[in-house]
Structure formats: structure tokens, C-alpha cells
């Protein structure tokens, strides 16, 4: 199994990097990369999964946080991890983009955490 993840290089350019099943046969990195890509995807942007993503433009225009779609994404990826939690972080008044804290426990017990900006 494989997917592609976008990486921002130190010089600011962006490249795509292949993420594949690891040597032991685990797909945790593939699903984690896909999860992050879905959270940064606009709703209807995917040619394969039109109902995946976050309605970012509508959320900004209507001043409504995309919590429903983040929760839906969490439910879709729950089957691939032992535990997954996406929780909204406090948002400073000068930051228009909501940020969610991600905490994933892989099937092997590794704990991965980090912020995700939608």
C-alpha cells in the first residue's frame, strides 16, 4: 500500500514523497499521511471521494468551525489505529485557521502527536 505526502523543503519549495508499507508490513504511516492529506483537502476536491475533506472556504465565509467534518474524518480513520483523537486547540483571535491537536496510537502502540491546521 502506498500514498503520496507533500513535504515543504527548507527553501520553501514543495515536493511529493512516497509513503509505503514499512518493512514489517504495517500501514500506519500510510494511513497517517492520508489522514493529514484529508484534513487539508477541500470538500469536493478529491476526484475519488467527493464527500471527504473540510469545507474551508464555506467555514471562513460563514465563520463556522469545521468540527463536524473533522469528527467525520476521525470516524473514518478510527478503524486503522488503536486510538485516534482530533481535538480543537484554543484559537488566538488573530489566527483565522482552526488548529486541531492530533493524537494517534498505532496498532503497535506508538504514540504520535502534533498540531494539524485545517
DOLOSE-954661 format. One line per field, with one value per residue: residue number from 1; residue in one letter; x, y, z of N, C-alpha, C, O in turn. Coordinates in nm, 2 decimals. Atoms other than C-alpha are relative to their C-alpha. Layout:
pos: c(NUM, ...)
code: c(A, ...)
npx: c(X, ...)
npy: c(Y, ...)
npz: c(Z, ...)
capx: c(X, ...)
capy: c(Y, ...)
capz: c(Z, ...)
cpx: c(X, ...)
cpy: c(Y, ...)
cpz: c(Z, ...)
opx: c(X, ...)
opy: c(Y, ...)
opz: c(Z, ...)
END
This chain:
pos: c(1, 2, 3, 4, 5, 6, 7, 8, 9, 10, 11, 12, 13, 14, 15, 16, 17, 18, 19, 20, 21, 22, 23, 24, 25, 26, 27, 28, 29, 30, 31, 32, 33, 34, 35, 36, 37, 38, 39, 40, 41, 42, 43, 44, 45, 46, 47, 48, 49, 50, 51, 52, 53, 54, 55, 56, 57, 58, 59, 60, 61, 62, 63, 64, 65, 66, 67, 68, 69, 70, 71, 72, 73, 74, 75, 76, 77, 78, 79, 80, 81, 82, 83, 84, 85, 86, 87, 88, 89, 90, 91, 92, 93, 94, 95, 96, 97, 98, 99, 100, 101, 102, 103, 104, 105, 106, 107, 108, 109, 110, 111, 112, 113, 114, 115, 116, 117, 118)
code: c(X, X, X, X, X, X, X, X, X, X, X, X, X, X, X, X, X, X, X, X, X, X, X, X, X, X, X, X, X, X, X, X, X, X, X, X, X, X, X, X, X, X, X, X, X, X, X, X, X, X, X, X, X, X, X, X, X, X, X, X, X, X, X, X, X, X, X, X, X, X, X, X, X, X, X, X, X, X, X, X, X, X, X, X, X, X, X, X, X, X, X, X, X, X, X, X, X, X, X, X, X, X, X, X, X, X, X, X, X, X, X, X, X, X, X, X, X, X)
npx: c(0.08, -0.07, 0.06, -0.10, 0.02, -0.07, -0.10, -0.06, -0.14, -0.06, 0.00, 0.14, 0.06, 0.08, -0.02, 0.08, -0.09, 0.08, 0.01, 0.04, 0.00, -0.14, -0.06, 0.07, 0.13, 0.09, 0.04, 0.03, -0.05, 0.08, 0.13, -0.02, -0.02, 0.13, 0.09, -0.04, 0.03, 0.15, 0.03, -0.03, 0.07, 0.13, 0.11, 0.03, -0.12, -0.05, 0.08, 0.05, 0.09, 0.05, 0.05, -0.12, -0.06, 0.06, 0.05, -0.08, 0.05, 0.13, -0.02, -0.05, 0.10, 0.11, -0.05, 0.03, -0.11, 0.04, 0.00, 0.08, -0.08, -0.11, 0.05, 0.03, -0.13, -0.05, 0.07, -0.04, -0.14, -0.01, -0.02, -0.14, -0.08, 0.05, 0.07, -0.03, 0.07, -0.02, 0.06, -0.03, -0.09, 0.04, -0.04, -0.02, 0.09, -0.05, -0.02, 0.12, 0.00, 0.00, -0.10, 0.04, -0.11, 0.02, -0.07, 0.03, -0.07, 0.00, 0.03, -0.12, -0.02, -0.08, 0.09, -0.04, 0.07, -0.04, 0.11, 0.05, 0.07, 0.09)
npy: c(-0.12, -0.12, -0.13, -0.11, -0.11, -0.12, -0.05, -0.13, 0.00, -0.12, -0.11, -0.04, 0.08, 0.12, 0.12, 0.11, 0.12, 0.12, 0.06, 0.13, 0.09, 0.02, 0.13, 0.10, 0.02, -0.09, -0.11, -0.12, -0.13, -0.02, -0.06, -0.13, -0.10, -0.01, -0.08, -0.14, -0.05, -0.02, -0.11, -0.12, 0.00, -0.07, 0.09, 0.01, -0.01, 0.13, 0.06, 0.14, -0.01, -0.13, -0.04, -0.01, -0.13, -0.10, -0.11, -0.11, -0.13, -0.03, -0.02, -0.14, -0.10, 0.01, -0.01, 0.13, 0.09, 0.13, 0.11, 0.12, 0.08, 0.06, 0.11, 0.10, 0.05, 0.09, 0.13, 0.08, 0.05, 0.07, 0.14, 0.03, -0.02, 0.05, -0.11, -0.12, -0.11, -0.13, -0.09, -0.14, -0.07, -0.14, -0.08, -0.15, -0.08, -0.04, 0.12, 0.04, 0.14, 0.08, 0.10, 0.11, 0.08, 0.13, 0.10, 0.13, 0.11, 0.09, 0.13, 0.06, -0.06, -0.13, -0.12, -0.11, -0.12, -0.12, -0.09, 0.00, -0.12, 0.04)
npz: c(0.00, 0.00, 0.03, 0.02, -0.09, 0.04, -0.10, 0.03, -0.01, -0.07, 0.08, 0.02, 0.11, -0.05, 0.08, -0.05, -0.05, -0.01, -0.13, 0.03, -0.11, -0.05, 0.02, -0.08, 0.06, -0.07, 0.09, -0.08, 0.06, 0.12, -0.04, -0.07, 0.11, 0.07, -0.09, 0.01, 0.13, 0.00, -0.09, 0.07, 0.12, 0.00, 0.02, 0.14, 0.08, 0.04, 0.11, -0.04, -0.12, 0.00, -0.14, -0.10, -0.01, -0.09, 0.08, -0.05, 0.04, -0.06, -0.15, -0.01, 0.04, -0.10, -0.14, -0.07, 0.00, 0.07, -0.10, 0.05, 0.10, -0.06, -0.07, 0.11, 0.04, -0.11, 0.00, 0.12, -0.01, -0.13, 0.01, 0.03, -0.11, -0.13, -0.06, 0.07, -0.06, 0.06, -0.09, 0.03, -0.09, -0.01, 0.12, -0.03, 0.08, 0.13, 0.08, 0.06, 0.03, -0.12, -0.01, -0.08, -0.05, 0.05, -0.09, 0.05, -0.05, 0.11, -0.04, -0.07, -0.13, 0.01, -0.02, 0.08, -0.03, 0.07, 0.04, 0.14, 0.04, 0.11)
capx: c(0.00, 0.12, 0.03, 0.20, 0.26, 0.36, 0.67, 0.78, 1.15, 1.38, 1.39, 1.01, 0.96, 0.72, 0.78, 0.58, 0.73, 0.60, 0.49, 0.47, 0.40, 0.71, 0.94, 0.73, 0.41, 0.25, 0.05, 0.04, 0.25, 0.04, -0.29, -0.14, -0.02, -0.36, -0.54, -0.33, -0.39, -0.77, -0.77, -0.61, -0.83, -1.12, -1.46, -1.54, -1.18, -1.10, -1.20, -1.25, -1.41, -1.62, -1.75, -1.40, -1.23, -1.31, -1.53, -1.26, -1.40, -1.75, -1.62, -1.43, -1.72, -1.98, -1.75, -1.83, -1.56, -1.55, -1.59, -1.85, -1.62, -1.32, -1.52, -1.64, -1.28, -1.18, -1.45, -1.34, -0.98, -1.06, -1.05, -0.68, -0.55, -0.57, -0.68, -0.72, -0.82, -0.86, -0.94, -0.97, -0.69, -0.76, -0.75, -0.59, -0.80, -0.56, -0.54, -0.82, -0.73, -0.85, -0.59, -0.66, -0.44, -0.39, -0.30, -0.28, -0.19, -0.08, -0.16, 0.19, 0.15, 0.35, 0.20, 0.21, 0.11, 0.11, -0.10, -0.30, -0.41, -0.72)
capy: c(0.00, 0.35, 0.71, 1.04, 1.31, 1.67, 1.80, 2.16, 2.19, 2.43, 2.66, 2.68, 2.46, 2.17, 1.81, 1.49, 1.19, 0.84, 0.68, 0.30, 0.00, -0.05, -0.35, -0.53, -0.49, -0.21, 0.06, 0.32, 0.58, 0.54, 0.60, 0.88, 1.06, 1.00, 1.14, 1.46, 1.50, 1.46, 1.72, 1.97, 1.88, 2.10, 1.93, 1.80, 1.84, 1.47, 1.31, 0.97, 1.07, 1.38, 1.38, 1.38, 1.69, 2.01, 2.29, 2.55, 2.83, 2.80, 2.78, 3.11, 3.29, 3.17, 3.19, 2.83, 2.60, 2.27, 2.05, 1.82, 1.73, 1.68, 1.45, 1.26, 1.23, 1.09, 0.83, 0.72, 0.67, 0.51, 0.16, 0.19, 0.29, 0.16, 0.51, 0.84, 1.18, 1.51, 1.79, 2.16, 2.37, 2.72, 2.97, 3.31, 3.59, 3.68, 3.33, 3.26, 2.90, 2.65, 2.41, 2.07, 1.86, 1.51, 1.21, 0.87, 0.54, 0.30, -0.07, -0.14, 0.10, 0.40, 0.74, 1.01, 1.37, 1.70, 2.00, 2.00, 2.32, 2.27)
capz: c(0.00, -0.07, -0.08, -0.15, 0.10, 0.03, 0.20, 0.23, 0.18, 0.38, 0.08, 0.07, -0.24, -0.21, -0.33, -0.31, -0.12, -0.15, 0.18, 0.16, 0.39, 0.62, 0.61, 0.88, 0.68, 0.89, 0.71, 1.00, 0.82, 0.50, 0.69, 0.90, 0.58, 0.42, 0.73, 0.72, 0.35, 0.40, 0.68, 0.44, 0.15, 0.05, 0.05, -0.30, -0.42, -0.44, -0.77, -0.59, -0.26, -0.31, 0.05, 0.21, 0.32, 0.51, 0.36, 0.43, 0.22, 0.35, 0.71, 0.66, 0.49, 0.75, 1.05, 1.15, 1.26, 1.06, 1.37, 1.21, 0.92, 1.14, 1.36, 1.04, 0.93, 1.27, 1.25, 0.90, 1.01, 1.36, 1.22, 1.12, 1.46, 1.82, 1.92, 1.74, 1.88, 1.70, 1.94, 1.87, 2.02, 2.16, 1.87, 1.91, 1.78, 1.50, 1.36, 1.11, 1.05, 1.32, 1.45, 1.59, 1.81, 1.67, 1.90, 1.74, 1.90, 1.62, 1.62, 1.75, 2.05, 1.92, 2.02, 1.76, 1.83, 1.66, 1.55, 1.23, 1.06, 0.85)
cpx: c(0.09, -0.08, 0.11, -0.03, 0.08, 0.09, 0.05, 0.15, 0.05, 0.00, -0.14, -0.07, -0.07, 0.03, -0.09, 0.09, -0.10, 0.01, -0.06, -0.01, 0.15, 0.04, -0.07, -0.14, -0.11, -0.03, -0.03, 0.04, -0.08, -0.13, 0.02, 0.02, -0.13, -0.10, 0.04, -0.04, -0.15, -0.04, 0.04, -0.06, -0.13, -0.11, -0.04, 0.13, 0.06, -0.08, -0.05, -0.09, -0.05, -0.05, 0.11, 0.06, -0.07, -0.05, 0.07, -0.06, -0.13, 0.01, 0.05, -0.11, -0.11, 0.05, -0.04, 0.11, -0.04, 0.01, -0.07, 0.09, 0.13, -0.04, -0.03, 0.13, 0.06, -0.07, 0.04, 0.13, 0.01, 0.03, 0.15, 0.09, -0.06, -0.08, 0.03, -0.09, 0.04, -0.08, 0.04, 0.09, -0.06, 0.05, 0.02, -0.09, 0.05, 0.03, -0.13, -0.02, -0.01, 0.11, -0.05, 0.12, -0.03, 0.08, -0.05, 0.09, -0.01, -0.04, 0.11, 0.02, 0.07, -0.10, 0.06, -0.09, 0.05, -0.12, -0.03, -0.08, -0.09, -0.01)
cpy: c(0.12, 0.12, 0.10, 0.11, 0.12, 0.05, 0.14, 0.00, 0.12, 0.13, 0.05, -0.07, -0.12, -0.12, -0.11, -0.12, -0.12, -0.06, -0.14, -0.09, -0.03, -0.14, -0.11, -0.02, 0.09, 0.12, 0.13, 0.13, 0.04, 0.06, 0.13, 0.11, 0.03, 0.09, 0.15, 0.06, 0.03, 0.12, 0.13, 0.01, 0.08, -0.10, 0.00, 0.01, -0.13, -0.06, -0.14, 0.01, 0.14, 0.05, 0.00, 0.14, 0.10, 0.12, 0.13, 0.14, 0.04, 0.03, 0.14, 0.10, 0.00, 0.01, -0.11, -0.09, -0.14, -0.12, -0.13, -0.08, -0.05, -0.12, -0.12, -0.06, -0.09, -0.13, -0.09, -0.06, -0.08, -0.15, -0.04, 0.02, -0.06, 0.11, 0.12, 0.11, 0.13, 0.10, 0.14, 0.07, 0.14, 0.08, 0.14, 0.08, 0.05, -0.11, -0.05, -0.15, -0.08, -0.11, -0.11, -0.08, -0.15, -0.09, -0.14, -0.11, -0.11, -0.14, -0.07, 0.07, 0.13, 0.12, 0.11, 0.12, 0.12, 0.09, -0.01, 0.12, -0.04, 0.11)
cpz: c(0.00, -0.02, -0.02, 0.10, -0.05, 0.11, -0.04, 0.04, 0.08, -0.08, -0.04, -0.11, 0.06, -0.10, 0.06, 0.03, 0.01, 0.14, -0.02, 0.13, 0.04, -0.02, 0.08, -0.04, 0.07, -0.09, 0.08, -0.06, -0.12, 0.05, 0.07, -0.11, -0.07, 0.09, 0.00, -0.13, -0.01, 0.08, -0.07, -0.14, 0.01, -0.04, -0.15, -0.09, -0.05, -0.12, 0.03, 0.12, 0.02, 0.13, 0.10, -0.01, 0.09, -0.09, 0.05, -0.04, 0.06, 0.15, 0.02, -0.02, 0.11, 0.14, 0.09, -0.01, -0.06, 0.09, -0.05, -0.10, 0.06, 0.08, -0.10, -0.05, 0.11, 0.00, -0.12, 0.02, 0.13, -0.02, -0.03, 0.11, 0.13, 0.06, -0.09, 0.06, -0.07, 0.08, -0.04, 0.10, 0.01, -0.12, 0.04, -0.09, -0.13, -0.09, -0.06, -0.02, 0.13, 0.00, 0.10, 0.04, -0.04, 0.10, -0.06, 0.07, -0.11, 0.05, 0.08, 0.14, -0.01, 0.01, -0.09, 0.02, -0.08, -0.04, -0.15, -0.03, -0.11, -0.10)
opx: c(0.20, -0.20, 0.23, -0.14, 0.19, 0.05, 0.07, 0.19, -0.02, -0.02, -0.16, -0.19, -0.04, 0.03, -0.14, 0.19, -0.21, 0.12, -0.17, 0.03, 0.24, -0.03, -0.07, -0.21, -0.23, 0.06, -0.09, -0.04, -0.11, -0.18, -0.07, -0.03, -0.16, -0.17, -0.05, -0.08, -0.20, -0.13, -0.02, -0.03, -0.20, -0.09, -0.05, 0.11, 0.12, -0.21, -0.14, -0.19, 0.01, -0.05, 0.08, 0.06, -0.16, 0.03, 0.00, -0.07, -0.15, -0.06, 0.01, -0.13, -0.16, -0.04, -0.07, 0.16, -0.16, 0.05, -0.02, 0.10, 0.18, 0.04, -0.01, 0.13, 0.12, 0.00, 0.05, 0.15, 0.12, 0.10, 0.18, 0.21, -0.18, -0.18, 0.15, -0.21, 0.16, -0.21, 0.16, 0.06, -0.13, 0.17, -0.07, -0.12, -0.02, 0.09, -0.21, -0.13, 0.07, 0.15, -0.11, 0.22, -0.14, 0.20, -0.16, 0.20, -0.12, -0.05, 0.09, 0.11, 0.09, -0.21, 0.17, -0.21, 0.16, -0.23, 0.06, -0.18, -0.04, -0.08)
opy: c(0.12, 0.11, 0.07, 0.15, 0.11, 0.06, 0.16, -0.03, 0.22, 0.24, 0.15, -0.06, -0.16, -0.10, -0.10, -0.14, -0.11, -0.07, -0.16, -0.04, -0.04, -0.23, -0.23, -0.10, 0.07, 0.18, 0.22, 0.23, 0.15, 0.16, 0.22, 0.22, 0.14, 0.17, 0.23, 0.18, 0.13, 0.20, 0.24, 0.10, 0.08, -0.20, 0.11, 0.00, -0.14, -0.05, -0.19, -0.07, 0.22, 0.17, 0.02, 0.20, 0.06, 0.16, 0.21, 0.23, 0.15, 0.11, 0.21, 0.20, 0.11, 0.02, -0.10, -0.12, -0.18, -0.23, -0.24, -0.20, -0.16, -0.22, -0.23, -0.18, -0.20, -0.24, -0.21, -0.17, -0.14, -0.20, -0.15, -0.01, -0.08, 0.09, 0.14, 0.09, 0.16, 0.09, 0.17, 0.05, 0.19, 0.07, 0.21, 0.04, 0.07, -0.09, -0.10, -0.20, -0.07, -0.16, -0.08, -0.09, -0.20, -0.07, -0.17, -0.09, -0.15, -0.17, -0.17, 0.03, 0.20, 0.11, 0.15, 0.11, 0.12, 0.04, -0.04, 0.15, -0.09, 0.10)
opz: c(0.06, -0.07, -0.01, 0.12, -0.10, 0.22, -0.16, 0.15, 0.08, -0.03, -0.11, -0.13, 0.17, -0.22, 0.17, -0.04, 0.06, 0.20, -0.07, 0.24, -0.04, -0.06, 0.04, 0.01, 0.04, -0.16, 0.03, -0.06, -0.15, -0.01, 0.06, -0.09, -0.10, 0.04, -0.01, -0.14, -0.07, 0.04, -0.04, -0.22, 0.11, -0.11, -0.21, -0.22, -0.16, -0.11, -0.04, 0.12, 0.09, 0.15, 0.22, -0.11, 0.16, -0.18, 0.12, 0.05, 0.10, 0.20, 0.12, 0.05, 0.14, 0.23, 0.21, -0.12, -0.05, 0.05, -0.02, -0.09, 0.01, 0.08, -0.07, -0.07, 0.08, 0.02, -0.10, -0.03, 0.16, 0.07, -0.02, 0.10, 0.13, 0.13, -0.14, 0.09, -0.08, 0.09, -0.07, 0.22, -0.08, -0.15, 0.09, -0.20, -0.23, -0.20, 0.01, -0.03, 0.22, -0.11, 0.20, -0.03, -0.02, 0.13, -0.05, 0.10, -0.15, 0.17, 0.14, 0.21, 0.10, -0.05, -0.07, 0.03, -0.13, -0.04, -0.23, 0.03, -0.21, -0.20)
END
